[in-house]
Amino acid sequence: MTRPIKFRVWDNEKKSYKKTGNVLLMDIEDGEIYESDDDTGISYLAEKKYSLEQFTGLKDKNGKEIYEGDIVKNGNGYEPVIYVHGSFEPVCYFDPLSMQVVGNVHENANLLEEQK
């Protein structure tokens, strides 16, 4: 069984997740993110404008998909989901069915600050 490769896109300028619009491309060689303008067909560098967040392939205890950048609540409190050394932490250490997605690092960073 393979895991679906999915991403969601955070728009750093509009401060919201991108639902539809121009096509985003990633250059495999340099990892840069480019956006293609629908009207002109011209692609331009958009790496600073967007943050790509990858689906971990896992769901929380409520069946919600867990993405990089989510904040999950587990036995240790609130933790951000990050990609480190080839795996998504903390979901690689805990049973995802014991976790709950409670927000994301863009809109709910206060959850992590309150815990410090």
C-alpha positions as CSV (number, residue, x, y, z in Angstrom):
1,M,0.0,0.0,0.0
2,T,1.4,3.4,-0.9
3,R,0.8,6.7,0.8
4,P,-0.8,9.4,-1.3
5,I,1.7,12.3,-2.0
6,K,-0.3,15.5,-1.2
7,F,0.6,19.0,-0.2
8,R,-1.3,22.0,1.1
9,V,0.0,25.5,0.4
10,W,0.2,28.4,2.9
11,D,0.2,31.9,1.3
12,N,2.6,33.9,3.4
13,E,1.2,37.2,2.0
14,K,-2.5,36.5,2.4
15,K,-2.0,34.6,5.6
16,S,-4.3,31.8,4.6
17,Y,-4.2,28.4,2.9
18,K,-4.4,28.5,-0.9
19,K,-7.6,26.8,-2.2
20,T,-7.4,27.4,-5.9
21,G,-5.5,29.5,-8.4
22,N,-2.3,29.5,-10.3
23,V,-0.2,26.3,-10.7
24,L,2.7,25.9,-8.4
25,L,5.8,24.1,-9.6
26,M,8.8,22.8,-7.8
27,D,12.1,22.6,-9.6
28,I,13.5,19.1,-8.7
29,E,17.1,20.2,-9.1
30,D,17.2,23.3,-6.9
31,G,14.0,22.9,-4.9
32,E,12.7,26.4,-5.8
33,I,9.0,27.0,-5.9
34,Y,7.6,28.7,-9.0
35,E,4.1,30.0,-9.8
36,S,2.7,30.1,-13.3
37,D,0.5,33.1,-14.2
38,D,-2.7,31.8,-15.8
39,D,-3.0,34.9,-18.1
40,T,0.5,35.2,-19.4
41,G,1.8,31.6,-18.9
42,I,5.0,33.1,-17.4
43,S,6.5,31.4,-14.3
44,Y,8.2,33.3,-11.6
45,L,9.9,32.5,-8.3
46,A,7.4,32.3,-5.5
47,E,9.4,30.5,-2.8
48,K,9.0,33.3,-0.2
49,K,5.3,33.8,-1.0
50,Y,4.3,30.2,-0.3
51,S,5.1,27.4,2.2
52,L,4.5,23.9,1.0
53,E,3.3,21.4,3.7
54,Q,3.4,17.7,3.0
55,F,0.7,15.2,4.0
56,T,2.3,12.7,6.5
57,G,0.1,9.8,5.2
58,L,-1.4,9.5,8.7
59,K,-4.7,10.6,10.3
60,D,-5.4,11.6,13.8
61,K,-7.9,10.0,16.2
62,N,-10.7,11.9,14.6
63,G,-9.8,10.9,11.0
64,K,-8.3,14.3,10.1
65,E,-5.3,14.2,7.8
66,I,-2.0,15.2,9.5
67,Y,0.2,17.6,7.6
68,E,3.6,19.1,8.1
69,G,2.9,22.4,10.0
70,D,0.0,21.1,12.0
71,I,-0.1,21.3,15.7
72,V,-1.0,18.1,17.4
73,K,-2.0,17.4,21.0
74,N,-0.6,14.2,22.5
75,G,0.7,12.9,25.8
76,N,3.4,15.6,25.8
77,G,1.0,18.5,25.2
78,Y,1.1,20.5,22.0
79,E,3.7,19.8,19.4
80,P,4.3,21.0,15.8
81,V,4.6,18.4,13.1
82,I,8.0,18.9,11.4
83,Y,10.1,16.9,8.9
84,V,13.4,16.0,10.4
85,H,16.0,13.4,9.3
86,G,13.6,11.6,6.9
87,S,10.5,11.4,9.1
88,F,7.7,13.5,10.4
89,E,8.0,14.3,14.1
90,P,6.3,13.7,16.5
91,V,4.0,11.4,14.5
92,C,6.8,8.9,14.0
93,Y,7.2,8.4,17.8
94,F,3.5,8.2,18.8
95,D,0.5,6.4,17.6
96,P,-1.3,8.9,15.4
97,L,-4.6,7.6,16.7
98,S,-3.7,9.0,20.2
99,M,-3.1,12.4,18.7
100,Q,-5.5,15.2,17.7
101,V,-4.8,18.0,15.2
102,V,-5.7,21.2,17.1
103,G,-4.4,23.8,14.6
104,N,-1.4,24.8,12.6
105,V,1.8,26.8,13.2
106,H,0.6,29.8,11.1
107,E,-2.8,30.4,12.7
108,N,-2.4,28.8,16.2
109,A,1.2,29.5,17.2
110,N,-0.1,30.7,20.5
111,L,-0.7,27.1,21.5
112,L,3.0,26.4,21.4
113,E,3.9,29.7,23.1
114,E,1.5,29.0,26.0
115,Q,3.2,25.7,26.7
116,K,6.7,27.1,27.1
